[in-house]
Amino acid sequence: MSTFYQKYRPNNFAEVVNQNHIKITLQNELETGQVSHAYLFCGPRGTGKTTVARVFAKALNCEQRQAGESEPCCICATCERIKQGTSLDISEIDAASHTGVENVRENIIASARISITPGKYRVFIIDEVHMLSISAFNALLKTLEEPPERVVFILCTTEAHKLPATIISRCQRFDFKRISVSDIVQKLNYIAGKEEIKVEPGILETIARHSEGHMRDAESLLNQVFSISGALVTREKADLVIPRSNINSLVDLINFVSKKDGAQAILLINRLVDDGVDLKQFSLDLIEILRRMMLGKISQNLAEKYAQDFGQTVEERLRPIIAELTIERLVEIINGFIAAQIDLKTSFISQLPLEIAIIKLCAAAQAGSAYNQSFTAKTAKNAPAANTPSQTVQNGQALPAVKLAEVKSKWNELLLHIKKYNHSLSFILKICEPREVNGGICLVFKYKFHKERIEQPAIRQVLAQAMQEIFNRPINFSALLDENLIIAGSVNGAEEISVINGGSQLTEASANDKKENSQVPSDGMDTILKMFGGKVVQ
């Protein structure tokens, strides 16, 4: 009895799953008659390299294919012989077991010059071609340079980087991609229908995810599940064959962290440890899901192109979580778990790095929430009654927009006002550049320690209060690092500042207070020390 990947191997281009960028090119060449003499098919295992090579060979020699067509008929004698593997015009060679130069000379070079069937193409499909020896490649190279008429070479490999550049340069290269979960599920559904077997929802998606984009692996796993299940595949039976999936646990953990439920998240991690789950692999899968969420937050096209596909069921669970989290929060969570993943390698308590990451992420979110509530309460007390509805943050409403022109017009007033709370903070703000971003203000700094200072909760609270009092409403602001920022002076004509070598030399010239360069006032020195975290050394 043949396996599923043999029984349901595609017979024409239409049946090949995905790889449209390759199918279209090959079909155009067949339709126009502009067939090359050498092709290189490279990509992961089980993605259709040998299958497409056979379909292409079948189309080249099909007896009933008309001019301008590309699909083989699959019913003529030639198509049938190629399907059965008995055609003398098609030679499939396993380079892994025929690595030597003599095999290349006997099986390829010598036979390539002999026409088996007049008017037909001699097609050589060489699997795992990267396994050939250097001598064998050199012998093959001459034939690729000056191929006999109506001879086509199709080289298939999973490791194209091991091929000599001289071989690659003489071939048309096609890179096969891993197949998406949705496409694999569609093919598995087709097989289940043909086999008249019913499958409970979600099982095919689980199989597709475990195949990691390799169709042959998915079909083999489905074959195993069907062999023990009978006419109905239940979750209980499928779990006997399918390796345990932690995908739902991953989504649960992300959901707990997004809701700042650190206790449930830590209980989940410890439950996984008790069940023997590999936390290193778990954390890698976690980061991959978070990456997809981040890319999806920016653009769904980015997520589909660059991130791993997790199937419709998982996507539906992730969708409300993505909507709830901001891109900044997602980046924060990713960075937290990346740090934990690194620490997992050396931790003497396996789950401790993940527990610490969860506590930090949940505590930071809770601190931010508490601050927002406190700040909103203060805003409601100070702000005019007419503006109160648009300023409520705790009810999920956005802060009112602010224009950069308004900020610049009151910037000097803000700097003077903020000195009441923190003198060194006003000095740092003099050498930042405010920019307008999405209705809020982004404070751009040249140096990392300035940005980190602004991001400290206590400093943010001081700055937010000062902005509230100057602009008579809360202002949404953030901090950004730009090492290419040119510090030409403060906004709107404030004191001119010069920073050299990251703050090792700093000069302030004020129109109202000009001092000798050799004399630094005690309050100026105190400002510098506070700003850069230094101290006076005798």
N, C-alpha and C positions, 0 to 999 in steps of 0.2 A: 504493500500500500504506500503510495507516494505521500510525502509531507505536503502541508498546505502551500509552502513557498514554491514547491515544484508544481503542484496541481493547479495553483492559481497564478502562475507566472504570466505576466502580460504577453499577448501575442501580437499586439500592434501599438502604435504610439498613443492611441486614445486610451488604452488601458493602463499605461504607465502613470503611476501616481506622482503628482508634482513634477519637478524638473522641467517646467515649461520653457525656461530660457534655453535649454538644450534641445528639447523636442522641436521647437519652432525653427531653430537654425538648421538642424539636420533635415527636417521636412522641406525647407526652402531649397536646400542643395539638391535633394532628390527631385523636386518639381522642376528645377531649372537645369538639371543635368550637370551641375558644377560640383562634382564629387571630388574630394581631396584624396590623396593617396595614403595619408597617415593621420590618425586621430589619437589623442591622449585623453582618456576618461579617468579622472582622479576625484577622490572624495572618500568619506567614511564608508565603512562596510555596510552592506545591506541597504544601499540607497538606489540601486538599479543600474549600476555600471555595466555588468555583464548582460543584464536583461536588455538594455537599450542597444548594446552592441549586437545582440542576436536579432532584435527587431530591425535594426538598420541593415544588417546583412541579408535578412529575409526580404526587405523592401528592394534592395539592390538587384536581387536575382529572381524576384517574383515574376512568373510567366504571364500573369494577367494584369499587372500594373500598367496603366496607360501613361502616356506622356503628360506631364503636368500634374500627376498624382504622386502621393507620397506614402500612402498606407499599403502594406502588402495585403493580398486577398485572403491569405491564411487557409485556402482550400486547394490550391494547385499542388501538383506533385512536388515541386521544388520547396514550397513553403512547408509542406508536410514533412519532407525529409529533414529540413533544418530544425523543425520542432522536435523531431524524434532524435536528432543528433546523428543522422546517418548520411548527411550530404557530404560529398567529396569536395565540394567547392568551399566549404567552411571548415576551417581548422581551428579548434580551440586548444591552446597550449597552456599548461600550468607551469609558469616560470619558476615556482617554488621548488618543483621536483625536476626541472630541466634547466639548471643554472649554467651548465658548461657551454663552452664555445662549440663543441662538436654537435651538441643537440640543436643549437641554432643553425648550424650549417646544414645538418641533415633534415630537420623538420621544417625549417623556414626557407632558408636561402635556396636550397636545391629544388624544393617542391614549388617555390614561388614562380619559377621559370617554366613550369610545366602546366599547360592549360588542360584542365580536366574536362570541362564542358565548354565548347566554343560559344562565344558570345556572352558568357557569364563572368561574373567577378569572382576572383579568388580572394577570400577574406580570411585574414589571420587575426584571431582574437587571442591576445596574450595576457592572461591573468597574472596578477602580482608581478608585473614586469620589473619592479624594482629589485627583485631577487636575483636577476641575472648578474653574472660576473662581469668584471670590466672587459675581459676578452670577448665575452659574448656580446656585450654592448658594441664594442668596436666592430665586430663582424656584422652585426645588424645595421650599423650606421651606414655602411656602404650601400646596402640594399634600400634603405630609406632615402638616401641621396639620389639614387638612380633606380627607381622601382620599375619592374616590368609593367607592361601595359595591362590595364584592368586588374591590378592587384591593389588591395586595400588592407592596411594594417590598423588594428584597433588595440591600443595598449591600455590596459586597465591596472590601476594601482591605488592603494590607500596611502602611499607615502611618496608623493611626487618629488619631494625634496631630495630623495636618494637617486633620482635619475640624472645622468650626465646632461649638462646644458646643451650639448650638441644633439642629443636625442630630442629633448623638449622643443628645441628651435625648429625642428623639421616636422612638427605635428601641429594640428589644430587642437588646442587644449580646451577641455570642457570640465568645469568644476561642479561636481554633484553636491547638493546640500542635504542636510538632514531633513527628514520629512516631519511636518507639523503634526501635533497630536490630533487635530481635527481631521486631517487627511488620512491618518492611519486608522482612526475610528471608522471613517467612512468605508475603507477597504475591509476592515474586520466585520463590519455590519453586512457587507456584501457576502463575505464568506459564510457568516452565520446563516444568512438567508438561503444560500445555496445548499448548505448542509442541513437545513431545516431544524436548527437548534435555537431555542429561545435563551436569551441572556438577560439577567436582571440589570436594571439601570446602574450605570457607573462602573461596571466591571470592565467594559471595553476601554473606557478612558484610563482606568488603572493600568491595564495591559499596555496601552499606548504610551503612557508616561514612563513605564519601566523600560520600554524599548529604546528610549532616549533618541528618537528620530530614525531608528534603523528598522525598516519594514520587515526584513527577514526575521529579526529577533521577535518582533510583534507577532508574526504569523506562526513562528515556532512555539511561542508561549501560549498562543490561542490553541494550537494543536494539542498541547499538553493538558490544558484546561478541559477541552472537549473530550479527551480520551478518558477522563475519570468522572465526567458529569452526566453523561447521557443526554436526553433530549432537552433538559432544562439546566442551565448553569446558574446556581445560586451563589451568593456571597460566601457562604460557609464552604462550599466545594472549591470555589476559586481560590480562597485563602490557603488551601492545601498546596497549591502550585505557585501562585504569584508571591514573590517576595513581599514582605510586609511594607506597606507604604506609610510614611509619616506625613503625608501632604496635609491631611486634616489637622494634625497636631501643629504643623507649621502655621497654618492659617489661624488656629486657635490662639497660638502664642502672639502672633501679630495683633490679633484682635484685643487680647488682654493688655498688651503694652499700649495700644492706641487709646484704650479706655482707662489707662493708668491703674490697672488692677494688678499690682505687683505680686500680691499674695497668690492669686490664681495662676499667674505666669510661673512663679517659682514652684508651685505644686505640680504643674504640668512638666517642668524640666525634671524634677525628681522622680516623677512617675515614669518618664522615659528612661531614666537611668536604671530604675528597678526592672524595667522590661528589657534591658540589655541593648538599648539603642546606641549606636555610635554617635556621640555628640559632635565629633569633628565633622562627619558627613552631614549631620543634621544642621550644623551652623552654616556649612557651605550652601546647602539647599535653602536655608532661611535667607541668606544674603542674596541668592539668585531671585527668590520671590520678591524681596524688597526692591531689588534692582528693577524688576519688571514693573512693580508698582510705581517707582520713581519715573521710569520712562513713559509709562502710561499717563502719569500726571502731566507730563510735558506734552506728549503727543502719542496718540494710540498707534500711529504709523511707526513711531520709533520702537514701541514695545513689540509690535508684530515683527519688525525687521531684525532687531538686535537682541531681544530677550527670549528666554525659553518659554515655549507654550505649555500651559498646564491644563488645558482642557476647559470645556464650557462650565462644568460644575464648580471647579475651583474659581474660575473667572467670575462667576456669579457671586460667590462668597466674598471675593476680594473687592468687588465693585463698590459696595457701601463704605468699606474701610478706606479705600482710595479717596472717595469723595469727602470723607471726614478729615483726613490728614492733609496738612499743608506740605508743600515741597520742602520747606525748611525742616519741618518735623521728620519727614521721611529721610532726609539726608542725615539728620541727627541720629535717628534709629540705626541706619546703615552703618554709620561710623562707630556707634556703640558696639554693635555686634561684630564688626570687623576687628576691633580691638580685642573683644572676647575670644574670637576665633584664633587669633595669634597666641593669646595666653593659654588656650586649651592645650597647646603642645607641651607646656611645661608645668601645668598645674598639678599639685599633688592631690587635690580634690577635684575630680573630673568636672563636676557641674559648677564649681565656684565662679569661674570667669563669667559664665552666662548669668548666674544669679546676681553678681555685682553689676553687670551691664543692665539687667532688668531694673534693679533698685535705682541706679543712677538715672535711667531714662524715665521711670515713673516719678521719681522724686523731682526731677527737673521740670516735668510737665505739671506736677501738682503745685510746685513753687510758682511757676508762671501763671497758673490758674488763680492761685490765691492773690498774687500781685495784681492781676487784671481785675479781680473783684474789688480789692481794696482801692485800686486806682479809679475804678468806675464809680464807687461810692463817693470818693472825694470829688470826682468830676460832676456828679449829679448835684452835689451840695454847692459848688462854686459856679457852675455854668448857668447861663440864662435859661429860663424855663422854656423858651421857644425852641432851643436847640436840644433839649433833653432827649426826645425820642430818637434822634439820629446818633446819639452818643452812647447808648446802652450797649456795652460790650458783652455783658454776662448773658444776654439773651441771644447771642450769636450774631448780632448785627455788626456790620463793619464800621470802623471809625470813619468820620467824615474826611473827605479828600482835602488835600492841601496843595497849593501851587508853589513851585520853587520861587517864583517872584515874590510871593508874600513872605516866605522864609528869609530870603535875602534882605528884604526891606527891614526886617526886625532882627536880623542876625546879631548886629552889634548890641542891641538892647538885650538880647538873650544872653550874650557873653557877659555883659555887666551884671545882669540879674543873677546869673548862676554863680557868680563869685560869692554871693551871700551863703551859698550852701557848700561849695567846694571850689577853692581858688585854683587848684591844679587842673580841675576838670575844664574850667574855662580856657586854660592855656592849651590843653590838648585840642579843644574844639576849634581853636584859632588855626590849626594846621590841618584841618580836614576840609573836604570839599562836599557840600551838600548837593545831592542830586535827586531829582523827582522820579519815583518809581511806583507805578500802579496806585496813584493817589496818595502815596506816602512819601517820606523822605529817607533817602539812604545816605548815611554819613560815610564817606570814603576816606580811608586812611592809607598812608604810605607804609607805615610800620605795623607789624603784627601786634606788638605790645600795646599800642594805642587802641587798636580794634578790640583786643581782649579786655582792656580796661573798661571800655564803653559797655561791653557785654556782661560785665559783672552785675548781678541783680541789684545790689545797693546803688551802684552808679546809674543804672538804668532808671531806678525809681527817682533819683534826684533829678536826672535830666527830664524825665517825663513830667515831673511836678513843675519844673521851671518852664517847660514848653506850654503846659496847661495854663500857667499864670500869664505868660506873654501873649499867647494866641487865643486865650479865652475858650479853649476847647482842647480835647486830647488829640495828640498828633501821633500817627503811626510812623515809627522810625525803626531803622535797622542799621547795621554796620557792615561794611565791606572792605576787603583788603585789595589794594591796587598798587603793586610795587613800582609801577611806571608813572604813578601820579607825580606831577610836577608842582611843587609847593611854591607858588609865586607870591603868596601873601594871603591874608585872611579876606573873608567876604566883605565886599562893599566898603573897602578902604579902611579896615581895622589895621592894627599894628602890623608891620612887615616882619615876617619870621623867616629865618634861614636855618635849615637843618642839614648838617653835614655828617656823613658816615654813621647814619642811623642814630643820631642824637649825641655823638661824642663831642660835637662842638655846636653850641646853640647861641644865637645872638638875637636880641629884641631891641628894635628902635622905635620909640614912641614919640609922636609929635609933641606931646605934653610933658615928657619926662626924658630928657637926653642926658645920659651919664657918660663919664669917661669909660673907655673900654677896659681900662685896667682896674676899675672899681665895680664890683658887683654888690648891689645892696643885699642886705641880709634877707629881705623878703623875696627878692629875685632868686637868691641861692636856694632858699627853702622851696620855692616853686619847682626849680630844676630837680632838686633832690626827690621831691614827691613824685614828679613826673616820670623819672627814670629809675626810681627805686634805689638811689645811691646814698652814700653817707660821706661826711668829711673825714679825711684821713690826714693826720699830722705828718 
